[in-house]
């Protein structure tokens, strides 16, 4: 009875081995199954030799041993040389490096797309005639990020600008209490602006109520504010809200990316000249103007200085900067950092990849092209990774000013590009020029005391048997850079990885 139970257990376990053999690569399946059958027979024989009533325990032991074949089959499938994942994505393979770069580029792009403040700056400039639209600021180009023009100056230019400007608009940011519904209110930054602000910019207002364009006080929302505070309800337009105690009509919505000017806000209170004149004369804000084309002919960069005489004597100095120059696209900023990184790369690292003598059997031209294509692919993929990554760093916080974000983008992208390019060159030097796999098994060769008689340094080997890399520890006049030594096909028997 005991022998019959063990024989039945052997039959079941043999079936388990055959099921596990399905997971083994086809080339190694027959040999693997024979080895496991031999081990199973050995285990069954030991259990059959032991005398005692513990037959149930012995059957469980045989079954547990057989189930271990599944784990061994899975490991062999992942690590066998003929397995596709093993061939393409094992440690050190070029395809694994490219895949990692693609994943990083996609991740940085998704982070930028998911962050509204980042994706907003990626959008193209939508302002009409941006080269003729200027921002007027007092005291220099850097001061345009802050309100510097007094309201009295804006009113004076509106009455008489000496044919310099065809249109003017004023806005300033202030914290105002917005009452939404019954008993719901919030203190929000709202831009109090002249009624022609968006008309001057050429920004379309969606859901604009017809016949209400001349209403004395209108409230324009960004799309994100419309979704957040009004849940995208299209019936709110034309209704009245309380803004610091005064009635304002909800006039429409603009896209988030349409506001690219200094001052982070999602709400604009557009007022006619009579309501806006209640501001104090010394109230500082931002002034936009549509300049005559002849004003900026002398300066190709779109900037011009303007001097205005004061009543008490002397002059005030103002700077007019076109929005095309003022609102620099993030790609142009990144291009500048990319240029700096390309110029700094030869000064900070060695560009030659080493000495690669001609192969005795002449390496095919496709192999040489594939090597340079792999290096080019790394450099090309680094660009989108750093570009979107620098945007994620520089523009994710809405509390930073435009100038600070641009400076952070230049700084982060320059250093990231420089370090990434240096890594790409170092990585290329540590790869086999034939299979592009990372070289391994570093070995110390030579002695420091014989540096001028024989080379000493580190020797690395290609696991596929293509050759050896010699890297000197101390560069000399006769051995200044690393050297590659090709191995002929007779060495392939010692390197089973490439088979």
SULBELRA-V577599 format. One record per run of one state. SS is the DSSP state (H for helix, E for strand, L for the rest). FROM is the first residue (numbers start at 1). LEN is the number of residues. If there is no record, write none. Layout:
# SULBELRA-V577599
ss | from | len
SS | FROM | LEN
SS | FROM | LEN
This chain:
# SULBELRA-V577599
ss | from | len
L | 1 | 1
H | 2 | 20
L | 22 | 4
H | 26 | 24
L | 50 | 5
H | 55 | 25
L | 80 | 4
H | 84 | 6
L | 90 | 4
H | 94 | 21
L | 115 | 1
H | 116 | 7
L | 123 | 10
E | 133 | 6
L | 139 | 3
H | 142 | 4
L | 146 | 3
E | 149 | 2
H | 151 | 9
L | 160 | 5
E | 165 | 16
L | 181 | 3
E | 184 | 11
L | 195 | 2
H | 197 | 5
L | 202 | 4
E | 206 | 1
L | 207 | 10
E | 217 | 6
H | 223 | 8
L | 231 | 3
H | 234 | 3
L | 237 | 3
E | 240 | 4
L | 244 | 2
E | 246 | 9
L | 255 | 1
H | 256 | 3
L | 259 | 8
E | 267 | 5
L | 272 | 1
H | 273 | 4
L | 277 | 7
E | 284 | 8
L | 292 | 1
H | 293 | 4
L | 297 | 6
E | 303 | 7
L | 310 | 5
E | 315 | 8
H | 323 | 4
L | 327 | 3
H | 330 | 19
L | 349 | 6
E | 355 | 2
L | 357 | 8
H | 365 | 31
L | 396 | 6
H | 402 | 28
L | 430 | 1
E | 431 | 1
L | 432 | 6
E | 438 | 1
L | 439 | 1
E | 440 | 6
L | 446 | 2
H | 448 | 3
L | 451 | 6
E | 457 | 5
L | 462 | 5
E | 467 | 6
L | 473 | 10
E | 483 | 4
L | 487 | 2
H | 489 | 6
L | 495 | 1
H | 496 | 3
L | 499 | 1
